Amino acid sequence: MTTTPSDVDVVLPCLNEAKALPWVLERIPPGWRALVVDNGSTDGSAHIADALGATVVHEPRRGFGAACHAGLLAASADVVCFCDCDASLDPSLLVPFVGEILSGEADLVLGRRRPQGRGAWPTHARAGNLALARMMRRRTGLRLHDLGPLRAARREPLLALDLTDRRSGYPLQMVVRAADAGWRITEHDVPYLPRTGASKVTGTWRGTWQAVRDMSRVLADGRAAR
């Protein structure tokens, strides 16, 4: 029987995810704290999260990176996890990720998304992710396949990376700076479900390629190489 590690915060960036929140929060492992970072929702997401027992953090500055970093700053646990709040990823899958961090096997653990069913990962979003994975491989030498949002690491080392991107480039900047710092980075398959509601980033070709541009800028920025 696997024991759930303790002292873990899960950062959940949230923008109008009222329908998905009950499913997501129900799957937070026992004893872990859910930090729902409300990024300007107008559908009552913050109230729902609060009613369901989550800690709500308000980040008025729009942007995926802004929400993620606000959650990291608000976290106090030794290990911090990140997970989308749209019901496309199950936060209970983070248990072995955290175990790998605590055992010293890895410093950053990432989930490689494996789409389940039609519509889980639109063609344009998958194409953008593949292009970025290839660029990242050339930049860092890491043979990673995905820049997915399901991930775990220790809080203090994450803060020491001094992440500055506050848009779509945040997940990539985390990986690039971690690689430059010599972190051990591992990747594991995770099921990727059709999300609840419309994507704020990769729901359209335009949104996808804006995210690609944001992340390409991170790769080209000399500050990414610490």
Secondary structure, DSSP 8 states (H G I E B T S, - for coil): ------SEEEEEEESS-TTTHHHHHHTS-TT-EEEEEESS-SSSHHHHHHHTT-EEEE--S-SHHHHHHHHHHH--SSEEEE--SSSSS-GGGHHHHHHHHHTTS-SEEEEEEEE-STTSS-HHHHHHHHHHHHHHHHHH--------S-EEEEHHHHHHT-----STTHHHHHHHHHHHTT--EEEEEEEE---SS--SSSSSHHHHHHHHHHHHHHHH-GGG--
